């Protein structure tokens, strides 16, 4: 008898942001799907005075796209090749 199917959290699930910031890697870049502006954690964001090294999920709740004022929830994770 083997039952390896145990309900739990979906480990390794990644790709869609869908407003759940906990699934985003600290070094992941995200792209605004409205204007294609890219948030790069290594750069931070001058407009909102976000210091370099700030992961997307650590952005303040009121943070919005500095270019089109779109909500943070509509940003999409950019998939880098060579990065798992
Ligand atoms: Zn935008």
PDB file of the backbone (N, CA, C, O) and the ligand in Angstrom, with CONECT records:
HET     ZN  A 101       1
ATOM      1  N   UNK A   1       0.835  -1.193   0.000  1.00  0.00           N
ATOM      2  CA  UNK A   1       0.000   0.000   0.000  1.00  0.00           C
ATOM      3  C   UNK A   1       0.871   1.243   0.000  1.00  0.00           C
ATOM      4  O   UNK A   1       1.690   1.444   0.896  1.00  0.00           O
ATOM      5  N   UNK A   2       0.693   2.031  -0.963  1.00  0.00           N
ATOM      6  CA  UNK A   2       1.455   3.274  -0.958  1.00  0.00           C
ATOM      7  C   UNK A   2       0.546   4.426  -1.340  1.00  0.00           C
ATOM      8  O   UNK A   2      -0.124   4.405  -2.373  1.00  0.00           O
ATOM      9  N   UNK A   3       0.544   5.377  -0.522  1.00  0.00           N
ATOM     10  CA  UNK A   3      -0.226   6.577  -0.836  1.00  0.00           C
ATOM     11  C   UNK A   3       0.681   7.781  -0.715  1.00  0.00           C
ATOM     12  O   UNK A   3       0.874   8.342   0.364  1.00  0.00           O
ATOM     13  N   UNK A   4       1.221   8.154  -1.837  1.00  0.00           N
ATOM     14  CA  UNK A   4       2.142   9.290  -1.815  1.00  0.00           C
ATOM     15  C   UNK A   4       1.428  10.604  -2.115  1.00  0.00           C
ATOM     16  O   UNK A   4       2.022  11.682  -2.127  1.00  0.00           O
ATOM     17  N   UNK A   5       0.136  10.463  -2.354  1.00  0.00           N
ATOM     18  CA  UNK A   5      -0.601  11.690  -2.647  1.00  0.00           C
ATOM     19  C   UNK A   5      -1.149  12.301  -1.373  1.00  0.00           C
ATOM     20  O   UNK A   5      -2.191  11.906  -0.851  1.00  0.00           O
ATOM     21  N   UNK A   6      -0.424  13.252  -0.912  1.00  0.00           N
ATOM     22  CA  UNK A   6      -0.899  13.936   0.285  1.00  0.00           C
ATOM     23  C   UNK A   6      -1.149  15.384  -0.037  1.00  0.00           C
ATOM     24  O   UNK A   6      -0.297  16.055  -0.620  1.00  0.00           O
ATOM     25  N   UNK A   7      -2.273  15.852   0.326  1.00  0.00           N
ATOM     26  CA  UNK A   7      -2.600  17.248   0.060  1.00  0.00           C
ATOM     27  C   UNK A   7      -1.630  18.165   0.779  1.00  0.00           C
ATOM     28  O   UNK A   7      -1.336  17.985   1.961  1.00  0.00           O
ATOM     29  N   UNK A   8      -1.156  19.120   0.065  1.00  0.00           N
ATOM     30  CA  UNK A   8      -0.217  20.052   0.681  1.00  0.00           C
ATOM     31  C   UNK A   8      -0.118  21.284  -0.179  1.00  0.00           C
ATOM     32  O   UNK A   8      -0.965  21.520  -1.040  1.00  0.00           O
ATOM     33  N   UNK A   9       0.905  22.067   0.048  1.00  0.00           N
ATOM     34  CA  UNK A   9       1.047  23.232  -0.787  1.00  0.00           C
ATOM     35  C   UNK A   9       1.681  22.856  -2.106  1.00  0.00           C
ATOM     36  O   UNK A   9       2.493  21.933  -2.163  1.00  0.00           O
ATOM     37  N   UNK A  10       1.336  23.531  -3.130  1.00  0.00           N
ATOM     38  CA  UNK A  10       1.869  23.230  -4.464  1.00  0.00           C
ATOM     39  C   UNK A  10       3.320  23.653  -4.590  1.00  0.00           C
ATOM     40  O   UNK A  10       3.622  24.740  -5.081  1.00  0.00           O
ATOM     41  N   UNK A  11       4.207  22.790  -4.144  1.00  0.00           N
ATOM     42  CA  UNK A  11       5.622  23.127  -4.197  1.00  0.00           C
ATOM     43  C   UNK A  11       6.097  23.227  -5.634  1.00  0.00           C
ATOM     44  O   UNK A  11       5.725  22.418  -6.484  1.00  0.00           O
ATOM     45  N   UNK A  12       6.899  24.198  -5.887  1.00  0.00           N
ATOM     46  CA  UNK A  12       7.471  24.339  -7.217  1.00  0.00           C
ATOM     47  C   UNK A  12       6.552  25.023  -8.210  1.00  0.00           C
ATOM     48  O   UNK A  12       6.911  25.202  -9.374  1.00  0.00           O
ATOM     49  N   UNK A  13       5.392  25.398  -7.766  1.00  0.00           N
ATOM     50  CA  UNK A  13       4.495  26.098  -8.677  1.00  0.00           C
ATOM     51  C   UNK A  13       5.012  27.506  -8.909  1.00  0.00           C
ATOM     52  O   UNK A  13       5.235  28.269  -7.968  1.00  0.00           O
ATOM     53  N   UNK A  14       5.198  27.834 -10.176  1.00  0.00           N
ATOM     54  CA  UNK A  14       5.726  29.146 -10.465  1.00  0.00           C
ATOM     55  C   UNK A  14       5.302  29.578 -11.851  1.00  0.00           C
ATOM     56  O   UNK A  14       4.978  28.739 -12.692  1.00  0.00           O
ATOM     57  N   UNK A  15       5.299  30.827 -12.089  1.00  0.00           N
ATOM     58  CA  UNK A  15       4.975  31.296 -13.420  1.00  0.00           C
ATOM     59  C   UNK A  15       3.950  32.404 -13.380  1.00  0.00           C
ATOM     60  O   UNK A  15       4.197  33.511 -13.859  1.00  0.00           O
ATOM     61  N   UNK A  16       2.816  32.108 -12.814  1.00  0.00           N
ATOM     62  CA  UNK A  16       1.795  33.133 -12.741  1.00  0.00           C
ATOM     63  C   UNK A  16       1.888  33.882 -11.427  1.00  0.00           C
ATOM     64  O   UNK A  16       2.024  33.285 -10.359  1.00  0.00           O
ATOM     65  N   UNK A  17       1.815  35.152 -11.522  1.00  0.00           N
ATOM     66  CA  UNK A  17       1.899  35.969 -10.327  1.00  0.00           C
ATOM     67  C   UNK A  17       0.542  35.998  -9.651  1.00  0.00           C
ATOM     68  O   UNK A  17       0.409  35.599  -8.494  1.00  0.00           O
ATOM     69  N   UNK A  18      -0.452  36.463 -10.363  1.00  0.00           N
ATOM     70  CA  UNK A  18      -1.828  36.456  -9.871  1.00  0.00           C
ATOM     71  C   UNK A  18      -1.987  37.071  -8.484  1.00  0.00           C
ATOM     72  O   UNK A  18      -2.824  36.647  -7.687  1.00  0.00           O
ATOM     73  N   UNK A  19      -1.189  38.047  -8.228  1.00  0.00           N
ATOM     74  CA  UNK A  19      -1.346  38.775  -6.974  1.00  0.00           C
ATOM     75  C   UNK A  19      -0.732  38.086  -5.775  1.00  0.00           C
ATOM     76  O   UNK A  19      -0.760  38.625  -4.668  1.00  0.00           O
ATOM     77  N   UNK A  20      -0.179  36.904  -5.978  1.00  0.00           N
ATOM     78  CA  UNK A  20       0.429  36.211  -4.852  1.00  0.00           C
ATOM     79  C   UNK A  20       1.941  36.419  -4.875  1.00  0.00           C
ATOM     80  O   UNK A  20       2.671  35.683  -5.539  1.00  0.00           O
ATOM     81  N   UNK A  21       2.386  37.406  -4.159  1.00  0.00           N
ATOM     82  CA  UNK A  21       3.796  37.810  -4.224  1.00  0.00           C
ATOM     83  C   UNK A  21       4.719  36.784  -3.594  1.00  0.00           C
ATOM     84  O   UNK A  21       5.930  36.827  -3.812  1.00  0.00           O
ATOM     85  N   UNK A  22       4.174  35.871  -2.824  1.00  0.00           N
ATOM     86  CA  UNK A  22       5.038  34.906  -2.148  1.00  0.00           C
ATOM     87  C   UNK A  22       5.650  33.905  -3.122  1.00  0.00           C
ATOM     88  O   UNK A  22       6.604  33.206  -2.780  1.00  0.00           O
ATOM     89  N   UNK A  23       5.108  33.837  -4.325  1.00  0.00           N
ATOM     90  CA  UNK A  23       5.685  32.902  -5.282  1.00  0.00           C
ATOM     91  C   UNK A  23       6.751  33.500  -6.149  1.00  0.00           C
ATOM     92  O   UNK A  23       7.276  32.821  -7.031  1.00  0.00           O
ATOM     93  N   UNK A  24       7.090  34.749  -5.931  1.00  0.00           N
ATOM     94  CA  UNK A  24       8.094  35.396  -6.768  1.00  0.00           C
ATOM     95  C   UNK A  24       9.468  35.308  -6.115  1.00  0.00           C
ATOM     96  O   UNK A  24       9.627  35.607  -4.932  1.00  0.00           O
ATOM     97  N   UNK A  25      10.443  34.899  -6.892  1.00  0.00           N
ATOM     98  CA  UNK A  25      11.806  34.870  -6.380  1.00  0.00           C
ATOM     99  C   UNK A  25      12.284  36.286  -6.073  1.00  0.00           C
ATOM    100  O   UNK A  25      11.843  37.254  -6.692  1.00  0.00           O
ATOM    101  N   UNK A  26      13.182  36.387  -5.119  1.00  0.00           N
ATOM    102  CA  UNK A  26      13.689  37.697  -4.742  1.00  0.00           C
ATOM    103  C   UNK A  26      14.377  38.414  -5.893  1.00  0.00           C
ATOM    104  O   UNK A  26      14.363  39.642  -5.975  1.00  0.00           O
ATOM    105  N   UNK A  27      14.971  37.640  -6.771  1.00  0.00           N
ATOM    106  CA  UNK A  27      15.731  38.262  -7.853  1.00  0.00           C
ATOM    107  C   UNK A  27      14.953  38.278  -9.164  1.00  0.00           C
ATOM    108  O   UNK A  27      15.501  38.616 -10.213  1.00  0.00           O
ATOM    109  N   UNK A  28      13.686  37.913  -9.102  1.00  0.00           N
ATOM    110  CA  UNK A  28      12.884  37.879 -10.328  1.00  0.00           C
ATOM    111  C   UNK A  28      12.558  39.291 -10.805  1.00  0.00           C
ATOM    112  O   UNK A  28      12.281  40.186 -10.006  1.00  0.00           O
ATOM    113  N   UNK A  29      12.595  39.470 -12.118  1.00  0.00           N
ATOM    114  CA  UNK A  29      12.164  40.732 -12.698  1.00  0.00           C
ATOM    115  C   UNK A  29      10.720  40.577 -13.154  1.00  0.00           C
ATOM    116  O   UNK A  29      10.302  39.504 -13.589  1.00  0.00           O
ATOM    117  N   UNK A  30       9.983  41.645 -13.049  1.00  0.00           N
ATOM    118  CA  UNK A  30       8.594  41.594 -13.483  1.00  0.00           C
ATOM    119  C   UNK A  30       8.320  42.695 -14.486  1.00  0.00           C
ATOM    120  O   UNK A  30       8.904  43.777 -14.439  1.00  0.00           O
ATOM    121  N   UNK A  31       7.405  42.379 -15.401  1.00  0.00           N
ATOM    122  CA  UNK A  31       7.127  43.279 -16.491  1.00  0.00           C
ATOM    123  C   UNK A  31       5.678  43.739 -16.426  1.00  0.00           C
ATOM    124  O   UNK A  31       4.763  42.943 -16.215  1.00  0.00           O
ATOM    125  N   UNK A  32       5.491  45.039 -16.613  1.00  0.00           N
ATOM    126  CA  UNK A  32       4.135  45.576 -16.652  1.00  0.00           C
ATOM    127  C   UNK A  32       3.451  45.120 -17.927  1.00  0.00           C
ATOM    128  O   UNK A  32       3.976  45.335 -19.019  1.00  0.00           O
ATOM    129  N   UNK A  33       2.302  44.502 -17.810  1.00  0.00           N
ATOM    130  CA  UNK A  33       1.665  43.992 -19.026  1.00  0.00           C
ATOM    131  C   UNK A  33       0.915  45.079 -19.772  1.00  0.00           C
ATOM    132  O   UNK A  33       0.386  44.834 -20.856  1.00  0.00           O
ATOM    133  N   UNK A  34       0.864  46.246 -19.221  1.00  0.00           N
ATOM    134  CA  UNK A  34       0.226  47.359 -19.921  1.00  0.00           C
ATOM    135  C   UNK A  34       1.244  48.126 -20.768  1.00  0.00           C
ATOM    136  O   UNK A  34       1.016  48.371 -21.953  1.00  0.00           O
ATOM    137  N   UNK A  35       2.358  48.500 -20.158  1.00  0.00           N
ATOM    138  CA  UNK A  35       3.313  49.348 -20.880  1.00  0.00           C
ATOM    139  C   UNK A  35       4.673  48.691 -21.059  1.00  0.00           C
ATOM    140  O   UNK A  35       5.572  49.287 -21.652  1.00  0.00           O
ATOM    141  N   UNK A  36       4.838  47.475 -20.557  1.00  0.00           N
ATOM    142  CA  UNK A  36       6.065  46.699 -20.702  1.00  0.00           C
ATOM    143  C   UNK A  36       7.224  47.269 -19.908  1.00  0.00           C
ATOM    144  O   UNK A  36       8.374  46.900 -20.148  1.00  0.00           O
ATOM    145  N   UNK A  37       6.953  48.141 -18.988  1.00  0.00           N
ATOM    146  CA  UNK A  37       8.023  48.608 -18.101  1.00  0.00           C
ATOM    147  C   UNK A  37       8.462  47.440 -17.228  1.00  0.00           C
ATOM    148  O   UNK A  37       7.630  46.647 -16.786  1.00  0.00           O
ATOM    149  N   UNK A  38       9.758  47.331 -16.979  1.00  0.00           N
ATOM    150  CA  UNK A  38      10.280  46.193 -16.225  1.00  0.00           C
ATOM    151  C   UNK A  38      10.802  46.634 -14.865  1.00  0.00           C
ATOM    152  O   UNK A  38      11.592  47.572 -14.762  1.00  0.00           O
ATOM    153  N   UNK A  39      10.358  45.956 -13.844  1.00  0.00           N
ATOM    154  CA  UNK A  39      10.935  46.159 -12.521  1.00  0.00           C
ATOM    155  C   UNK A  39      12.060  45.158 -12.309  1.00  0.00           C
ATOM    156  O   UNK A  39      11.857  43.945 -12.364  1.00  0.00           O
ATOM    157  N   UNK A  40      13.252  45.693 -12.064  1.00  0.00           N
ATOM    158  CA  UNK A  40      14.416  44.844 -11.805  1.00  0.00           C
ATOM    159  C   UNK A  40      14.865  45.076 -10.370  1.00  0.00           C
ATOM    160  O   UNK A  40      15.273  46.183 -10.019  1.00  0.00           O
ATOM    161  N   UNK A  41      14.794  44.041  -9.538  1.00  0.00           N
ATOM    162  CA  UNK A  41      15.153  44.201  -8.120  1.00  0.00           C
ATOM    163  C   UNK A  41      16.572  44.735  -7.935  1.00  0.00           C
ATOM    164  O   UNK A  41      16.863  45.416  -6.952  1.00  0.00           O
ATOM    165  N   UNK A  42      17.448  44.424  -8.882  1.00  0.00           N
ATOM    166  CA  UNK A  42      18.834  44.893  -8.772  1.00  0.00           C
ATOM    167  C   UNK A  42      18.916  46.403  -8.954  1.00  0.00           C
ATOM    168  O   UNK A  42      19.858  47.044  -8.487  1.00  0.00           O
ATOM    169  N   UNK A  43      17.929  46.963  -9.634  1.00  0.00           N
ATOM    170  CA  UNK A  43      17.926  48.399  -9.919  1.00  0.00           C
ATOM    171  C   UNK A  43      17.073  49.187  -8.939  1.00  0.00           C
ATOM    172  O   UNK A  43      17.341  50.359  -8.676  1.00  0.00           O
ATOM    173  N   UNK A  44      16.051  48.547  -8.403  1.00  0.00           N
ATOM    174  CA  UNK A  44      15.102  49.303  -7.596  1.00  0.00           C
ATOM    175  C   UNK A  44      14.273  50.208  -8.490  1.00  0.00           C
ATOM    176  O   UNK A  44      14.120  49.933  -9.680  1.00  0.00           O
ATOM    177  N   UNK A  45      13.749  51.259  -7.942  1.00  0.00           N
ATOM    178  CA  UNK A  45      12.879  52.144  -8.704  1.00  0.00           C
ATOM    179  C   UNK A  45      13.046  53.570  -8.197  1.00  0.00           C
ATOM    180  O   UNK A  45      12.668  53.903  -7.074  1.00  0.00           O
ATOM    181  N   UNK A  46      13.623  54.398  -9.059  1.00  0.00           N
ATOM    182  CA  UNK A  46      13.874  55.792  -8.679  1.00  0.00           C
ATOM    183  C   UNK A  46      12.595  56.570  -8.427  1.00  0.00           C
ATOM    184  O   UNK A  46      12.525  57.415  -7.535  1.00  0.00           O
ATOM    185  N   UNK A  47      11.588  56.266  -9.229  1.00  0.00           N
ATOM    186  CA  UNK A  47      10.342  57.028  -9.131  1.00  0.00           C
ATOM    187  C   UNK A  47       9.718  56.895  -7.743  1.00  0.00           C
ATOM    188  O   UNK A  47       9.249  57.869  -7.155  1.00  0.00           O
ATOM    189  N   UNK A  48       9.725  55.677  -7.244  1.00  0.00           N
ATOM    190  CA  UNK A  48       9.129  55.420  -5.927  1.00  0.00           C
ATOM    191  C   UNK A  48      10.180  55.395  -4.820  1.00  0.00           C
ATOM    192  O   UNK A  48       9.887  55.085  -3.665  1.00  0.00           O
ATOM    193  N   UNK A  49      11.411  55.729  -5.205  1.00  0.00           N
ATOM    194  CA  UNK A  49      12.520  55.727  -4.251  1.00  0.00           C
ATOM    195  C   UNK A  49      12.691  54.366  -3.578  1.00  0.00           C
ATOM    196  O   UNK A  49      12.859  54.255  -2.363  1.00  0.00           O
ATOM    197  N   UNK A  50      12.639  53.341  -4.423  1.00  0.00           N
ATOM    198  CA  UNK A  50      12.890  51.987  -3.954  1.00  0.00           C
ATOM    199  C   UNK A  50      14.383  51.699  -4.103  1.00  0.00           C
ATOM    200  O   UNK A  50      14.909  51.781  -5.213  1.00  0.00           O
ATOM    201  N   UNK A  51      15.065  51.371  -3.035  1.00  0.00           N
ATOM    202  CA  UNK A  51      16.510  51.130  -3.130  1.00  0.00           C
ATOM    203  C   UNK A  51      16.832  49.863  -3.909  1.00  0.00           C
ATOM    204  O   UNK A  51      16.064  48.902  -3.867  1.00  0.00           O
ATOM    205  N   UNK A  52      17.964  49.847  -4.625  1.00  0.00           N
ATOM    206  CA  UNK A  52      18.382  48.636  -5.333  1.00  0.00           C
ATOM    207  C   UNK A  52      18.476  47.455  -4.384  1.00  0.00           C
ATOM    208  O   UNK A  52      18.896  47.602  -3.237  1.00  0.00           O
ATOM    209  N   UNK A  53      18.081  46.275  -4.870  1.00  0.00           N
ATOM    210  CA  UNK A  53      18.122  45.080  -4.046  1.00  0.00           C
ATOM    211  C   UNK A  53      16.796  44.789  -3.374  1.00  0.00           C
ATOM    212  O   UNK A  53      16.708  43.885  -2.543  1.00  0.00           O
ATOM    213  N   UNK A  54      15.764  45.540  -3.723  1.00  0.00           N
ATOM    214  CA  UNK A  54      14.447  45.304  -3.136  1.00  0.00           C
ATOM    215  C   UNK A  54      13.653  44.325  -3.994  1.00  0.00           C
ATOM    216  O   UNK A  54      13.326  44.641  -5.138  1.00  0.00           O
ATOM    217  N   UNK A  55      13.335  43.141  -3.465  1.00  0.00           N
ATOM    218  CA  UNK A  55      12.524  42.193  -4.242  1.00  0.00           C
ATOM    219  C   UNK A  55      11.116  42.730  -4.484  1.00  0.00           C
ATOM    220  O   UNK A  55      10.604  43.551  -3.722  1.00  0.00           O
ATOM    221  N   UNK A  56      10.512  42.251  -5.550  1.00  0.00           N
ATOM    222  CA  UNK A  56       9.178  42.752  -5.930  1.00  0.00           C
ATOM    223  C   UNK A  56       8.177  42.599  -4.794  1.00  0.00           C
ATOM    224  O   UNK A  56       7.345  43.479  -4.575  1.00  0.00           O
ATOM    225  N   UNK A  57       8.254  41.492  -4.076  1.00  0.00           N
ATOM    226  CA  UNK A  57       7.279  41.261  -3.011  1.00  0.00           C
ATOM    227  C   UNK A  57       7.495  42.162  -1.811  1.00  0.00           C
ATOM    228  O   UNK A  57       6.648  42.239  -0.921  1.00  0.00           O
ATOM    229  N   UNK A  58       8.649  42.855  -1.789  1.00  0.00           N
ATOM    230  CA  UNK A  58       8.917  43.769  -0.672  1.00  0.00           C
ATOM    231  C   UNK A  58       8.525  45.205  -1.005  1.00  0.00           C
ATOM    232  O   UNK A  58       8.683  46.106  -0.182  1.00  0.00           O
ATOM    233  N   UNK A  59       8.021  45.409  -2.200  1.00  0.00           N
ATOM    234  CA  UNK A  59       7.580  46.750  -2.571  1.00  0.00           C
ATOM    235  C   UNK A  59       6.395  47.166  -1.702  1.00  0.00           C
ATOM    236  O   UNK A  59       5.609  46.321  -1.275  1.00  0.00           O
ATOM    237  N   UNK A  60       6.270  48.457  -1.442  1.00  0.00           N
ATOM    238  CA  UNK A  60       5.141  48.912  -0.627  1.00  0.00           C
ATOM    239  C   UNK A  60       3.805  48.623  -1.292  1.00  0.00           C
ATOM    240  O   UNK A  60       3.715  48.563  -2.518  1.00  0.00           O
ATOM    241  N   UNK A  61       2.786  48.448  -0.496  1.00  0.00           N
ATOM    242  CA  UNK A  61       1.470  48.051  -1.004  1.00  0.00           C
ATOM    243  C   UNK A  61       0.902  49.072  -1.987  1.00  0.00           C
ATOM    244  O   UNK A  61       0.110  48.731  -2.865  1.00  0.00           O
ATOM    245  N   UNK A  62       1.309  50.300  -1.830  1.00  0.00           N
ATOM    246  CA  UNK A  62       0.763  51.339  -2.707  1.00  0.00           C
ATOM    247  C   UNK A  62       1.578  51.514  -3.972  1.00  0.00           C
ATOM    248  O   UNK A  62       1.298  52.394  -4.786  1.00  0.00           O
ATOM    249  N   UNK A  63       2.596  50.667  -4.136  1.00  0.00           N
ATOM    250  CA  UNK A  63       3.465  50.791  -5.310  1.00  0.00           C
ATOM    251  C   UNK A  63       2.690  50.497  -6.590  1.00  0.00           C
ATOM    252  O   UNK A  63       1.899  49.556  -6.653  1.00  0.00           O
ATOM    253  N   UNK A  64       2.931  51.315  -7.601  1.00  0.00           N
ATOM    254  CA  UNK A  64       2.285  51.116  -8.898  1.00  0.00           C
ATOM    255  C   UNK A  64       3.313  51.301  -9.988  1.00  0.00           C
ATOM    256  O   UNK A  64       4.402  51.818  -9.739  1.00  0.00           O
ATOM    257  N   UNK A  65       2.982  50.893 -11.170  1.00  0.00           N
ATOM    258  CA  UNK A  65       3.895  51.061 -12.291  1.00  0.00           C
ATOM    259  C   UNK A  65       4.256  52.537 -12.437  1.00  0.00           C
ATOM    260  O   UNK A  65       3.372  53.379 -12.594  1.00  0.00           O
ATOM    261  N   UNK A  66       5.545  52.856 -12.386  1.00  0.00           N
ATOM    262  CA  UNK A  66       5.952  54.261 -12.456  1.00  0.00           C
ATOM    263  C   UNK A  66       5.718  54.870 -13.830  1.00  0.00           C
ATOM    264  O   UNK A  66       5.782  56.089 -13.986  1.00  0.00           O
ATOM    265  N   UNK A  67       5.455  54.058 -14.800  1.00  0.00           N
ATOM    266  CA  UNK A  67       5.292  54.573 -16.157  1.00  0.00           C
ATOM    267  C   UNK A  67       3.829  54.749 -16.542  1.00  0.00           C
ATOM    268  O   UNK A  67       3.472  55.750 -17.162  1.00  0.00           O
ATOM    269  N   UNK A  68       2.983  53.797 -16.186  1.00  0.00           N
ATOM    270  CA  UNK A  68       1.585  53.885 -16.615  1.00  0.00           C
ATOM    271  C   UNK A  68       0.631  53.891 -15.419  1.00  0.00           C
ATOM    272  O   UNK A  68      -0.585  53.952 -15.600  1.00  0.00           O
ATOM    273  N   UNK A  69       1.166  53.829 -14.218  1.00  0.00           N
ATOM    274  CA  UNK A  69       0.351  53.860 -13.004  1.00  0.00           C
ATOM    275  C   UNK A  69      -0.541  52.622 -12.875  1.00  0.00           C
ATOM    276  O   UNK A  69      -1.571  52.653 -12.201  1.00  0.00           O
ATOM    277  N   UNK A  70      -0.132  51.542 -13.527  1.00  0.00           N
ATOM    278  CA  UNK A  70      -0.877  50.291 -13.404  1.00  0.00           C
ATOM    279  C   UNK A  70      -0.627  49.647 -12.051  1.00  0.00           C
ATOM    280  O   UNK A  70       0.411  49.875 -11.430  1.00  0.00           O
ATOM    281  N   UNK A  71      -1.562  48.856 -11.605  1.00  0.00           N
ATOM    282  CA  UNK A  71      -1.438  48.192 -10.306  1.00  0.00           C
ATOM    283  C   UNK A  71      -0.350  47.125 -10.342  1.00  0.00           C
ATOM    284  O   UNK A  71      -0.069  46.535 -11.385  1.00  0.00           O
ATOM    285  N   UNK A  72       0.254  46.891  -9.181  1.00  0.00           N
ATOM    286  CA  UNK A  72       1.331  45.900  -9.097  1.00  0.00           C
ATOM    287  C   UNK A  72       0.830  44.499  -9.443  1.00  0.00           C
ATOM    288  O   UNK A  72       1.600  43.655  -9.901  1.00  0.00           O
ATOM    289  N   UNK A  73      -0.466  44.256  -9.222  1.00  0.00           N
ATOM    290  CA  UNK A  73      -0.992  42.900  -9.456  1.00  0.00           C
ATOM    291  C   UNK A  73      -0.960  42.500 -10.912  1.00  0.00           C
ATOM    292  O   UNK A  73      -1.012  41.311 -11.229  1.00  0.00           O
ATOM    293  N   UNK A  74      -0.876  43.474 -11.806  1.00  0.00           N
ATOM    294  CA  UNK A  74      -0.903  43.099 -13.215  1.00  0.00           C
ATOM    295  C   UNK A  74       0.503  42.950 -13.796  1.00  0.00           C
ATOM    296  O   UNK A  74       0.667  42.831 -15.010  1.00  0.00           O
ATOM    297  N   UNK A  75       1.505  42.958 -12.935  1.00  0.00           N
ATOM    298  CA  UNK A  75       2.857  42.672 -13.413  1.00  0.00           C
ATOM    299  C   UNK A  75       3.032  41.172 -13.615  1.00  0.00           C
ATOM    300  O   UNK A  75       2.443  40.361 -12.899  1.00  0.00           O
ATOM    301  N   UNK A  76       3.843  40.821 -14.592  1.00  0.00           N
ATOM    302  CA  UNK A  76       4.076  39.413 -14.882  1.00  0.00           C
ATOM    303  C   UNK A  76       5.556  39.089 -14.726  1.00  0.00           C
ATOM    304  O   UNK A  76       6.424  39.885 -15.086  1.00  0.00           O
ATOM    305  N   UNK A  77       5.827  37.902 -14.181  1.00  0.00           N
ATOM    306  CA  UNK A  77       7.209  37.466 -13.995  1.00  0.00           C
ATOM    307  C   UNK A  77       7.856  37.211 -15.355  1.00  0.00           C
ATOM    308  O   UNK A  77       7.279  36.565 -16.229  1.00  0.00           O
ATOM    309  N   UNK A  78       9.059  37.732 -15.501  1.00  0.00           N
ATOM    310  CA  UNK A  78       9.832  37.462 -16.720  1.00  0.00           C
ATOM    311  C   UNK A  78      10.652  36.195 -16.499  1.00  0.00           C
ATOM    312  O   UNK A  78      11.350  36.058 -15.494  1.00  0.00           O
ATOM    313  N   UNK A  79      10.557  35.288 -17.439  1.00  0.00           N
ATOM    314  CA  UNK A  79      11.303  34.030 -17.301  1.00  0.00           C
ATOM    315  C   UNK A  79      12.664  34.155 -17.954  1.00  0.00           C
ATOM    316  O   UNK A  79      12.792  34.245 -19.175  1.00  0.00           O
ATOM    317  N   UNK A  80      13.665  34.156 -17.111  1.00  0.00           N
ATOM    318  CA  UNK A  80      15.013  34.210 -17.642  1.00  0.00           C
ATOM    319  C   UNK A  80      15.488  32.818 -17.981  1.00  0.00           C
ATOM    320  O   UNK A  80      15.253  31.871 -17.230  1.00  0.00           O
ATOM    321  N   UNK A  81      16.163  32.692 -19.127  1.00  0.00           N
ATOM    322  CA  UNK A  81      16.736  31.413 -19.414  1.00  0.00           C
ATOM    323  C   UNK A  81      18.011  31.257 -18.629  1.00  0.00           C
ATOM    324  O   UNK A  81      18.743  32.222 -18.412  1.00  0.00           O
ATOM    325  N   UNK A  82      18.275  30.044 -18.207  1.00  0.00           N
ATOM    326  CA  UNK A  82      19.463  29.817 -17.396  1.00  0.00           C
ATOM    327  C   UNK A  82      19.199  30.081 -15.936  1.00  0.00           C
ATOM    328  O   UNK A  82      20.109  30.031 -15.108  1.00  0.00           O
ATOM    329  N   UNK A  83      17.949  30.361 -15.623  1.00  0.00           N
ATOM    330  CA  UNK A  83      17.598  30.567 -14.221  1.00  0.00           C
ATOM    331  C   UNK A  83      16.397  29.692 -13.926  1.00  0.00           C
ATOM    332  O   UNK A  83      15.340  29.864 -14.532  1.00  0.00           O
ATOM    333  N   UNK A  84      16.542  28.789 -13.035  1.00  0.00           N
ATOM    334  CA  UNK A  84      15.481  27.824 -12.802  1.00  0.00           C
ATOM    335  C   UNK A  84      14.322  28.394 -12.087  1.00  0.00           C
ATOM    336  O   UNK A  84      13.350  27.686 -11.824  1.00  0.00           O
TER     337      UNK A  84
HETATM  338 ZN    ZN A 101       3.061  50.073 -16.772  1.00  0.00          ZN
END
